Amino acid sequence: MATMHYLFFGVLSVAVLAIARFGNRAVKQGTFENQSRAMAVNSTTIHHNRIENFRERIVAIAAKEIGVREATDNNDGPRVEEYLAYTDLGKGYAWCAAFVSWCYGKAGRDAPRNAWSPALFPNARCYTKEQIQREAVRPADLFGIYSQRLGRINHVGIVRKLEKRYILTVEGNVANRVLSKRRALATVYAFSNWMD
């Protein structure tokens, strides 16, 4: 009888140890997997928040420039020339794209950095019609206005806010100054995203 008793407790001890060993591994593995998932979600959240902070910063920088005017209405003046210099141009050139590039640069972004508005709308960065209809356009995205006469985009600005069928903008080189406008979506040729 004592042998049976020791045998029973021996088997029970082995079973408990085995369950504890494998169960513990499963718990540790589950914990590791959960930690990995949590870290991935946290990393995505941090990236998203960082991008959103850049977007807010770009819009704030652009909005602070509202009211800047050309000195003699010839694409000149200290601040206008600063925008142009950011894209390696001197006074006298159209500066809407230089203004956008300067705002991104002031926010700590390397791109875009181009004074030619069509260059700010490469296919890889443009929103599709479906994305625009789903209202995927966000603050700090760029909008482009198409010129029939030139056969290309000839004006660019920064989206400040999307309002149903309109956008609120900040744009340079309109009436020789930086201003905010409300534009109907139907008048916008393209939107581009330089943040994602």
Accessible surface in RSA format (square Angstrom, percent):
REM  Atomic radii and reference values for relative SASA: ProtOr
REM  Chains: A
REM  Algorithm: Lee & Richards
REM  Probe-radius: 1.40
REM  Slices: 20
REM RES _ NUM      All-atoms   Total-Side   Main-Chain    Non-polar    All polar
REM                ABS   REL    ABS   REL    ABS   REL    ABS   REL    ABS   REL
RES MET A   1   199.51 103.3 154.83 102.5  44.68 106.4 130.50 111.0  69.01  91.4
RES ALA A   2    64.34  59.2  55.38  85.5   8.96  20.4  60.72  85.5   3.62   9.6
RES THR A   3   106.80  76.0 103.94 105.4   2.86   6.8  71.01  95.4  35.79  54.1
RES MET A   4   137.42  71.2 134.51  89.0   2.91   6.9 111.25  94.6  26.17  34.7
RES HIS A   5    96.83  52.9  91.05  63.3   5.78  14.8  54.83  56.5  42.00  48.9
RES TYR A   6   158.36  73.9 150.88  85.8   7.47  19.4 103.39  77.7  54.97  67.8
RES LEU A   7   111.61  62.2 105.61  75.6   6.00  15.1 110.89  77.9   0.72   1.9
RES PHE A   8   125.38  62.7 118.93  73.7   6.45  16.8 124.67  75.6   0.71   2.0
RES PHE A   9    92.35  46.2  91.66  56.8   0.69   1.8  92.16  55.9   0.19   0.5
RES GLY A  10    33.58  41.4   0.00   N/A  33.58  41.4  32.59  89.4   0.98   2.2
RES VAL A  11    94.97  62.5  91.49  82.8   3.48   8.4  93.83  81.5   1.13   3.1
RES LEU A  12    80.38  44.8  77.65  55.6   2.73   6.9  80.14  56.3   0.24   0.7
RES SER A  13    58.86  49.7  52.90  70.6   5.96  13.7  29.73  63.3  29.14  40.8
RES VAL A  14   101.93  67.1 100.78  91.2   1.15   2.8 101.42  88.1   0.51   1.4
RES ALA A  15    41.29  38.0  34.33  53.0   6.96  15.8  41.14  57.9   0.15   0.4
RES VAL A  16    84.54  55.6  82.71  74.9   1.83   4.4  83.93  72.9   0.61   1.7
RES LEU A  17   123.66  68.9 120.85  86.5   2.80   7.0 121.11  85.1   2.55   6.9
RES ALA A  18    41.12  37.8  35.01  54.0   6.11  13.9  40.34  56.8   0.78   2.1
RES ILE A  19   125.90  71.6 120.61  89.9   5.28  12.7 125.51  90.4   0.38   1.0
RES ALA A  20    53.88  49.5  41.10  63.4  12.78  29.1  51.97  73.2   1.91   5.1
RES ARG A  21   155.87  65.4 143.91  73.4  11.96  28.5  52.73  72.1 103.14  62.5
RES PHE A  22   115.20  57.6 110.90  68.7   4.30  11.2 111.64  67.7   3.56  10.2
RES GLY A  23    30.01  37.0   0.00   N/A  30.01  37.0  28.69  78.7   1.32   3.0
RES ASN A  24    74.84  51.6  69.18  66.9   5.66  13.6  15.92  38.3  58.92  56.9
RES ARG A  25   126.73  53.2 123.70  63.1   3.03   7.2  52.22  71.4  74.50  45.2
RES ALA A  26    61.62  56.7  49.97  77.1  11.65  26.5  54.04  76.1   7.58  20.1
RES VAL A  27    99.63  65.6  92.11  83.4   7.52  18.1  98.53  85.6   1.10   3.0
RES LYS A  28   130.61  63.7 124.80  76.6   5.81  13.8  79.32  71.4  51.29  54.6
RES GLN A  29    99.99  55.9  94.03  68.7   5.96  14.2  27.51  58.6  72.48  55.0
RES GLY A  30    25.58  31.6   0.00   N/A  25.58  31.6  24.99  68.6   0.59   1.3
RES THR A  31    62.81  44.7  59.28  60.1   3.53   8.4  44.33  59.5  18.48  27.9
RES PHE A  32   134.52  67.3 133.70  82.8   0.82   2.1 134.28  81.4   0.24   0.7
RES GLU A  33    72.33  41.5  70.01  53.0   2.32   5.5  24.79  47.9  47.54  38.8
RES ASN A  34    86.55  59.7  82.14  79.4   4.40  10.6  24.73  59.5  61.82  59.8
RES GLN A  35    99.89  55.9  97.04  70.9   2.86   6.8  31.79  67.7  68.10  51.7
RES SER A  36    47.08  39.8  39.75  53.1   7.33  16.9  32.68  69.6  14.40  20.2
RES ARG A  37   144.64  60.7 141.45  72.1   3.19   7.6  68.15  93.1  76.49  46.4
RES ALA A  38    59.68  54.9  49.00  75.6  10.68  24.3  56.66  79.8   3.02   8.0
RES MET A  39   136.97  70.9 131.25  86.9   5.71  13.6 107.41  91.3  29.55  39.2
RES ALA A  40    59.43  54.6  49.71  76.7   9.72  22.1  57.88  81.5   1.55   4.1
RES VAL A  41   100.83  66.3  97.56  88.3   3.27   7.9 100.69  87.5   0.13   0.4
RES ASN A  42    84.15  58.0  81.19  78.5   2.96   7.1  16.59  39.9  67.56  65.3
RES SER A  43    67.93  57.4  61.55  82.1   6.38  14.7  27.94  59.5  39.99  56.0
RES THR A  44    92.86  66.0  87.22  88.4   5.64  13.5  66.64  89.5  26.23  39.6
RES THR A  45    62.34  44.3  58.70  59.5   3.64   8.7  45.31  60.9  17.03  25.7
RES ILE A  46    99.87  56.8  98.21  73.2   1.66   4.0  99.19  71.4   0.67   1.8
RES HIS A  47    94.42  51.6  92.88  64.6   1.54   3.9  68.78  70.9  25.64  29.8
RES HIS A  48    93.44  51.1  92.03  64.0   1.40   3.6  53.58  55.2  39.86  46.4
RES ASN A  49    72.31  49.9  71.19  68.8   1.13   2.7  19.05  45.8  53.26  51.5
RES ARG A  50   127.63  53.6 125.35  63.9   2.27   5.4  46.35  63.3  81.28  49.3
RES ILE A  51     6.43   3.7   6.43   4.8   0.00   0.0   6.43   4.6   0.00   0.0
RES GLU A  52    44.22  25.4  44.21  33.4   0.01   0.0  20.05  38.8  24.17  19.7
RES ASN A  53    78.17  53.9  74.99  72.5   3.17   7.6  12.88  31.0  65.29  63.1
RES PHE A  54    24.26  12.1  24.26  15.0   0.00   0.0  24.26  14.7   0.00   0.0
RES ARG A  55     1.99   0.8   1.99   1.0   0.00   0.0   1.99   2.7   0.00   0.0
RES GLU A  56   115.78  66.5 108.08  81.8   7.70  18.3  47.45  91.8  68.33  55.8
RES ARG A  57   108.56  45.6 103.21  52.6   5.35  12.7  44.10  60.3  64.46  39.1
RES ILE A  58     0.00   0.0   0.00   0.0   0.00   0.0   0.00   0.0   0.00   0.0
RES VAL A  59    20.15  13.3  20.15  18.2   0.00   0.0  20.15  17.5   0.00   0.0
RES ALA A  60    53.17  48.9  45.58  70.3   7.58  17.2  52.29  73.6   0.88   2.3
RES ILE A  61    28.83  16.4  28.21  21.0   0.62   1.5  28.65  20.6   0.18   0.5
RES ALA A  62     0.00   0.0   0.00   0.0   0.00   0.0   0.00   0.0   0.00   0.0
RES ALA A  63    25.89  23.8  16.06  24.8   9.83  22.4  16.42  23.1   9.46  25.1
RES LYS A  64   174.42  85.1 140.70  86.3  33.72  80.3  91.90  82.7  82.52  87.9
RES GLU A  65    11.15   6.4  10.97   8.3   0.18   0.4   0.18   0.4  10.97   9.0
RES ILE A  66    69.66  39.6  47.84  35.6  21.82  52.6  47.84  34.4  21.82  59.2
RES GLY A  67    44.25  54.6   0.00   N/A  44.25  54.6  29.99  82.3  14.25  31.9
RES VAL A  68    33.21  21.9  25.29  22.9   7.92  19.1  32.24  28.0   0.97   2.6
RES ARG A  69   139.37  58.5 121.30  61.8  18.07  43.0  47.70  65.2  91.67  55.6
RES GLU A  70    10.53   6.0   0.67   0.5   9.86  23.5   0.00   0.0  10.53   8.6
RES ALA A  71    69.76  64.1  29.44  45.4  40.32  91.7  39.96  56.3  29.80  78.9
RES THR A  72    84.09  59.8  64.73  65.6  19.36  46.1  70.46  94.6  13.63  20.6
RES ASP A  73    88.61  62.1  70.30  70.0  18.31  43.3  16.34  38.5  72.27  72.1
RES ASN A  74    98.27  67.8  87.90  84.9  10.37  25.0  28.45  68.5  69.82  67.5
RES ASN A  75    32.67  22.5  32.35  31.3   0.32   0.8   0.15   0.4  32.52  31.4
RES ASP A  76    16.11  11.3  16.11  16.0   0.00   0.0   3.22   7.6  12.89  12.9
RES GLY A  77     3.87   4.8   0.00   N/A   3.87   4.8   3.30   9.1   0.57   1.3
RES PRO A  78   121.90  88.8 105.23  95.9  16.67  60.6 114.37  94.4   7.53  46.8
RES ARG A  79    87.07  36.6  83.88  42.8   3.18   7.6  23.37  31.9  63.70  38.6
RES VAL A  80     0.31   0.2   0.06   0.1   0.25   0.6   0.06   0.1   0.25   0.7
RES GLU A  81    60.22  34.6  57.41  43.4   2.81   6.7  14.88  28.8  45.34  37.0
RES GLU A  82    66.02  37.9  58.51  44.3   7.51  17.9  33.13  64.1  32.89  26.8
RES TYR A  83     0.00   0.0   0.00   0.0   0.00   0.0   0.00   0.0   0.00   0.0
RES LEU A  84     0.00   0.0   0.00   0.0   0.00   0.0   0.00   0.0   0.00   0.0
RES ALA A  85    59.94  55.1  46.89  72.4  13.06  29.7  49.13  69.2  10.81  28.6
RES TYR A  86    41.19  19.2  34.52  19.6   6.67  17.4  36.38  27.3   4.81   5.9
RES THR A  87    17.53  12.5   0.97   1.0  16.56  39.5   4.01   5.4  13.52  20.4
RES ASP A  88   132.39  92.7 101.16 100.7  31.23  73.9  37.37  87.9  95.03  94.8
RES LEU A  89    55.35  30.8  46.88  33.5   8.47  21.3  51.40  36.1   3.95  10.6
RES GLY A  90    44.37  54.7   0.00   N/A  44.37  54.7  36.37  99.8   8.00  17.9
RES LYS A  91   133.30  65.0 113.50  69.6  19.80  47.1  60.69  54.6  72.61  77.3
RES GLY A  92    46.34  57.1   0.00   N/A  46.34  57.1  21.69  59.5  24.66  55.2
RES TYR A  93   119.19  55.6 117.11  66.6   2.08   5.4  73.09  54.9  46.10  56.8
RES ALA A  94    62.65  57.6  53.18  82.1   9.47  21.5  53.33  75.1   9.32  24.7
RES TRP A  95     0.00   0.0   0.00   0.0   0.00   0.0   0.00   0.0   0.00   0.0
RES CYS A  96     8.20   6.2   7.96   8.9   0.25   0.6   0.00   0.0   8.20   8.8
RES ALA A  97     0.58   0.5   0.17   0.3   0.42   0.9   0.17   0.2   0.42   1.1
RES ALA A  98     0.00   0.0   0.00   0.0   0.00   0.0   0.00   0.0   0.00   0.0
RES PHE A  99     0.00   0.0   0.00   0.0   0.00   0.0   0.00   0.0   0.00   0.0
RES VAL A 100     0.00   0.0   0.00   0.0   0.00   0.0   0.00   0.0   0.00   0.0
RES SER A 101     0.00   0.0   0.00   0.0   0.00   0.0   0.00   0.0   0.00   0.0
RES TRP A 102     9.88   4.0   9.73   4.7   0.15   0.3   7.53   4.0   2.35   3.8
RES CYS A 103     0.00   0.0   0.00   0.0   0.00   0.0   0.00   0.0   0.00   0.0
RES TYR A 104     0.00   0.0   0.00   0.0   0.00   0.0   0.00   0.0   0.00   0.0
RES GLY A 105    19.42  23.9   0.00   N/A  19.42  23.9   3.24   8.9  16.18  36.2
RES LYS A 106   118.03  57.6  89.28  54.8  28.75  68.5  40.96  36.9  77.07  82.1
RES ALA A 107     0.96   0.9   0.00   0.0   0.96   2.2   0.96   1.4   0.00   0.0
RES GLY A 108    56.33  69.5   0.00   N/A  56.33  69.5  32.43  89.0  23.90  53.5
RES ARG A 109    47.60  20.0  43.44  22.1   4.16   9.9   6.57   9.0  41.02  24.9
RES ASP A 110   131.32  92.0 115.62 115.1  15.70  37.1  37.34  87.9  93.98  93.7
RES ALA A 111    43.45  40.0  39.70  61.3   3.75   8.5  39.70  55.9   3.75   9.9
RES PRO A 112     2.17   1.6   0.58   0.5   1.60   5.8   2.07   1.7   0.10   0.6
RES ARG A 113   134.83  56.6 106.65  54.4  28.19  67.1  32.38  44.3 102.45  62.1
RES ASN A 114    58.66  40.4  55.05  53.2   3.60   8.7   9.20  22.1  49.46  47.8
RES ALA A 115    23.86  21.9   7.74  11.9  16.13  36.7   8.03  11.3  15.83  41.9
RES TRP A 116   139.57  56.0 137.64  66.6   1.93   4.5 127.83  68.2  11.74  19.1
RES SER A 117     7.01   5.9   4.92   6.6   2.10   4.8   0.79   1.7   6.23   8.7
RES PRO A 118    26.88  19.6  15.87  14.5  11.01  40.0  16.56  13.7  10.31  64.1
RES ALA A 119    35.94  33.0  15.59  24.1  20.35  46.3  25.75  36.3  10.19  27.0
RES LEU A 120     0.89   0.5   0.89   0.6   0.00   0.0   0.89   0.6   0.00   0.0
RES PHE A 121    17.35   8.7   2.86   1.8  14.49  37.7   2.86   1.7  14.49  41.5
RES PRO A 122    53.30  38.8  41.60  37.9  11.70  42.5  53.22  43.9   0.08   0.5
RES ASN A 123   144.78  99.8 125.17 121.0  19.61  47.2  34.05  82.0 110.73 107.0
RES ALA A 124   105.45  97.0  60.40  93.2  45.05 102.5  73.39 103.3  32.06  84.9
RES ARG A 125    75.40  31.7  69.17  35.3   6.23  14.8  11.43  15.6  63.97  38.8
RES CYS A 126    36.83  27.9  20.46  22.8  16.37  38.5  14.97  37.9  21.86  23.6
RES TYR A 127    26.73  12.5  11.23   6.4  15.51  40.3  12.54   9.4  14.19  17.5
RES THR A 128    69.04  49.1  62.28  63.1   6.76  16.1  65.97  88.6   3.07   4.6
RES LYS A 129   160.91  78.5 155.86  95.6   5.05  12.0 100.05  90.1  60.86  64.8
RES GLU A 130   106.51  61.2 105.25  79.6   1.26   3.0  49.76  96.2  56.75  46.3
RES GLN A 131    58.51  32.7  58.51  42.8   0.00   0.0   4.55   9.7  53.96  40.9
RES ILE A 132    39.73  22.6  36.36  27.1   3.37   8.1  36.36  26.2   3.37   9.2
RES GLN A 133   143.61  80.3 112.71  82.4  30.89  73.6  46.62  99.2  96.99  73.6
RES ARG A 134   167.37  70.3 137.23  70.0  30.14  71.8  74.71 102.1  92.67  56.2
RES GLU A 135    91.79  52.7  74.37  56.3  17.42  41.5  17.85  34.5  73.94  60.4
RES ALA A 136    30.03  27.6  18.87  29.1  11.16  25.4  28.11  39.6   1.91   5.1
RES VAL A 137     5.72   3.8   0.77   0.7   4.95  11.9   0.77   0.7   4.95  13.4
RES ARG A 138    68.25  28.7  67.95  34.6   0.30   0.7  38.74  52.9  29.52  17.9
RES PRO A 139    54.91  40.0  54.91  50.1   0.00   0.0  54.91  45.3   0.00   0.0
RES ALA A 140     0.00   0.0   0.00   0.0   0.00   0.0   0.00   0.0   0.00   0.0
RES ASP A 141     0.00   0.0   0.00   0.0   0.00   0.0   0.00   0.0   0.00   0.0
RES LEU A 142     0.00   0.0   0.00   0.0   0.00   0.0   0.00   0.0   0.00   0.0
RES PHE A 143     0.00   0.0   0.00   0.0   0.00   0.0   0.00   0.0   0.00   0.0
RES GLY A 144     0.00   0.0   0.00   N/A   0.00   0.0   0.00   0.0   0.00   0.0
RES ILE A 145    31.69  18.0  31.69  23.6   0.00   0.0  31.69  22.8   0.00   0.0
RES TYR A 146    73.55  34.3  53.97  30.7  19.58  51.0  27.18  20.4  46.37  57.2
RES SER A 147    15.14  12.8   8.97  12.0   6.17  14.2   9.41  20.0   5.73   8.0
RES GLN A 148   159.36  89.1 136.61  99.8  22.75  54.2  60.17 128.1  99.19  75.2
RES ARG A 149   201.79  84.7 162.95  83.1  38.84  92.5  86.04 117.6 115.75  70.2
RES LEU A 150    75.05  41.8  47.29  33.8  27.76  69.8  50.89  35.7  24.16  65.0
RES GLY A 151    45.88  56.6   0.00   N/A  45.88  56.6  20.56  56.4  25.31  56.7
RES ARG A 152    78.56  33.0  74.71  38.1   3.85   9.2  30.86  42.2  47.71  28.9
RES ILE A 153    12.79   7.3  10.56   7.9   2.23   5.4  10.56   7.6   2.23   6.0
RES ASN A 154    59.04  40.7  41.47  40.1  17.57  42.3   3.44   8.3  55.60  53.7
RES HIS A 155    22.25  12.2  22.25  15.5   0.00   0.0  13.90  14.3   8.36   9.7
RES VAL A 156     0.00   0.0   0.00   0.0   0.00   0.0   0.00   0.0   0.00   0.0
RES GLY A 157     0.00   0.0   0.00   N/A   0.00   0.0   0.00   0.0   0.00   0.0
RES ILE A 158     0.00   0.0   0.00   0.0   0.00   0.0   0.00   0.0   0.00   0.0
RES VAL A 159     0.07   0.0   0.07   0.1   0.00   0.0   0.07   0.1   0.00   0.0
RES ARG A 160    75.62  31.8  67.70  34.5   7.92  18.9   7.06   9.6  68.56  41.6
RES LYS A 161   110.38  53.8 110.14  67.6   0.24   0.6  60.18  54.2  50.20  53.5
RES LEU A 162    40.05  22.3  18.73  13.4  21.31  53.6  18.73  13.2  21.31  57.4
RES GLU A 163    54.41  31.2  47.21  35.7   7.20  17.1  25.90  50.1  28.50  23.3
RES LYS A 164   163.87  79.9 153.20  94.0  10.68  25.4 101.45  91.3  62.42  66.5
RES ARG A 165   172.95  72.6 171.77  87.6   1.17   2.8  67.66  92.5 105.29  63.8
RES TYR A 166    66.82  31.2  66.82  38.0   0.00   0.0  27.44  20.6  39.38  48.5
RES ILE A 167     0.00   0.0   0.00   0.0   0.00   0.0   0.00   0.0   0.00   0.0
RES LEU A 168    49.09  27.3  49.09  35.1   0.00   0.0  49.09  34.5   0.00   0.0
RES THR A 169     0.00   0.0   0.00   0.0   0.00   0.0   0.00   0.0   0.00   0.0
RES VAL A 170     0.02   0.0   0.02   0.0   0.00   0.0   0.02   0.0   0.00   0.0
RES GLU A 171     0.00   0.0   0.00   0.0   0.00   0.0   0.00   0.0   0.00   0.0
RES GLY A 172     0.00   0.0   0.00   N/A   0.00   0.0   0.00   0.0   0.00   0.0
RES ASN A 173    38.34  26.4  21.78  21.0  16.56  39.9   0.16   0.4  38.17  36.9
RES VAL A 174    25.38  16.7  22.50  20.4   2.88   6.9  25.38  22.1   0.00   0.0
RES ALA A 175    61.08  56.2  31.58  48.7  29.50  67.1  47.56  67.0  13.52  35.8
RES ASN A 176    50.97  35.1  49.32  47.7   1.65   4.0   0.64   1.5  50.33  48.6
RES ARG A 177    72.48  30.4  72.48  36.9   0.00   0.0   6.42   8.8  66.06  40.0
RES VAL A 178     0.54   0.4   0.00   0.0   0.54   1.3   0.00   0.0   0.54   1.5
RES LEU A 179    25.62  14.3  25.62  18.3   0.00   0.0  25.62  18.0   0.00   0.0
RES SER A 180    41.41  35.0  16.52  22.1  24.89  57.3  15.34  32.7  26.07  36.5
RES LYS A 181    74.34  36.3  68.34  41.9   6.00  14.3  39.59  35.6  34.75  37.0
RES ARG A 182   146.67  61.6 117.63  60.0  29.04  69.1  43.43  59.4 103.24  62.6
RES ARG A 183    36.55  15.3  32.78  16.7   3.76   9.0   7.36  10.1  29.18  17.7
RES ALA A 184    34.23  31.5  29.61  45.7   4.62  10.5  29.61  41.7   4.62  12.2
RES LEU A 185    39.18  21.8  31.79  22.7   7.39  18.6  31.96  22.4   7.22  19.4
RES ALA A 186   103.82  95.5  59.47  91.8  44.35 100.9  72.66 102.3  31.16  82.5
RES THR A 187    78.18  55.6  60.32  61.2  17.86  42.6  67.44  90.6  10.74  16.2
RES VAL A 188    18.80  12.4   0.11   0.1  18.69  45.0   0.50   0.4  18.30  49.6
RES TYR A 189   132.09  61.7 102.30  58.2  29.79  77.5  66.93  50.3  65.16  80.3
RES ALA A 190    14.64  13.5  11.21  17.3   3.43   7.8  14.60  20.6   0.03   0.1
RES PHE A 191     4.09   2.0   3.83   2.4   0.27   0.7   3.83   2.3   0.27   0.8
RES SER A 192     0.00   0.0   0.00   0.0   0.00   0.0   0.00   0.0   0.00   0.0
RES ASN A 193    19.73  13.6  17.94  17.3   1.80   4.3   7.94  19.1  11.80  11.4
RES TRP A 194    30.72  12.3  26.89  13.0   3.83   9.0  26.89  14.3   3.83   6.2
RES MET A 195     6.24   3.2   0.00   0.0   6.24  14.8   0.65   0.6   5.58   7.4
RES ASP A 196    98.08  68.7  46.57  46.4  51.50 121.8  62.33 146.7  35.75  35.7
END  Absolute sums over single chains surface
CHAIN  1 A    12067.0      10222.7       1844.3       7041.7       5025.3
END  Absolute sums over all chains
TOTAL         12067.0      10222.7       1844.3       7041.7       5025.3
